[in-house]
């Protein structure tokens, strides 16, 4: 198993985050209310995507508590049971989209910079606390298997 904080994984995270900000920057000013995915408009979908970053920021900002879960499968099962309500996910996306304010591009760009900075300074294998449990960073967001 690879550590999430290995150089290649950090580089991959930074590249994926840069891709998000580049895609968001392409949304025309008139496009934020356009239909996007399911019940979401473009703003809602960008808000939902931004939550992927803001939750990492929140998790890394908390003091770890409790024992770590035993691997990625245990984390997935715990998360799925607690956070898989589709209506709640849609609602959180809409709320996050509205919270992007008047300049969603700047909001996502600022968030991306903060989170990539946090990931860069997080210790290898750090214990991270999420709403479901504590886990090691390599469990919460494991890297893809190498080919």
N, C-alpha and C positions, 0 to 999 in steps of 0.2 A: 504494500500500500504506500502511496506517495503522500507526503504532507501537503495540505492545502497551501501552505505558505512557501512551498518550493518556488524557486525563481521562475520556472516555466509556468506554474499555475498562477502566480501573481501576474506574470506577463499576459496570460490568457484572460484573466479577470479584467485587467486594464484595457486590453483590446476589445473585449465584449462591451465594457462600459463606454469606451470611446465610440463604438458602433451605435450604441443607444443614443448618445448625445448627437452624433452626426445625423441619424435618422430623424430625431426630433427637430433638429435645426432645419430640416427640409419641409416641415409642415408649413404651408402658407398661412398667413394671418387669417385668411378667410376659411381655413380648413378645420379649425378646432371643433366645430360643431357637426362636422360631417360624420355619417355612420361609419363605424369601424369594425367591431367584433361583437356579436351577440347583442346585448342590450346597451353596449357602450358606444359613445361617440369617440372621436379621436382624442379629445382631452381626457376622457375617462380612461381610455386604454393607456395613454401616456402616464396618467396618475397611477394606474395599476402597475405599470412597468417600474415607475419610480419607487413604488413600495418595495420592490425587490432590493433596491439600494437602501431605502430608509430603514428597513427592518435590519439589514446588516449593521447599519450605523447604530441603531438602538441596541442590538444584541452586544456589539463590541463595547458599548458605553456602560453596560451593566456590570456590576461586580458578580462574578460567577457564584452560584449557589448549588448545593447538593452534589450528588454523585453523577458522573457522566453516564449517559445511555451507552449501551453496548453495541455501537456501530451504526452504520447508515440505515440498515433495515429497521432497527428499533426506532430511530429518529423518524423515518418515513411513516411508520405505523402510528406513532404517537401524534405526529403532525396531522396526518390524514383524519384521524378520529376527532381531533379538536377543531380543525380549521377548514373542513371541506364543505361547508354550507355554501352552495352556489349563490344564493341570494345575498348572503353576508359578504362574499367575495365581490360581487357586483357592486354592492353598496359601498364597500371600502374603496373600490376603484373610483366610483363617482366622487366620493368625499376627497380622495387624494387628488383627483383631477381638478376639483374646485380649488383646493389648497395651493395649486401651482400659481395662482394669482394672475396678474395682468401679463406677465412675461414667462410663460411656461418654459421656453427655451433656456432662459437664464436660470430658472429654478432647477431644472434638471441638470444643467451644466454645473451649477454650484454644488448640488447634491453629489454628483458623480465625482467631482474633485475631492470633496470631503471624504467620501467613502473609499476611494482608491488610496487616499493618504492614510486612512485608518488601517486598511488591509495591509498596506506596505509596512506599517510599524507594529502589527500584531505578531506576537511571538509564535513560532512554529508550534502547532499542536495546542494552542491556547484553549482553555476551558471557556466556553461561551454559553450564556444563559439566554434561552428563547422562551416564548410563552408556554411551551410544552415541557421543557426540561433543560438541563445542562448537557452539553456534549462538547467533544473536542472539535476545533474548527475543521479538521479533516473529515469529521463525521457529518457536521451540519451542512457542509457544502463540499462533498468529495470531488476530487478531480476525475476527469474521464480516464479510463484505462489507457495506458500507452500502447501504441500499435507496434 
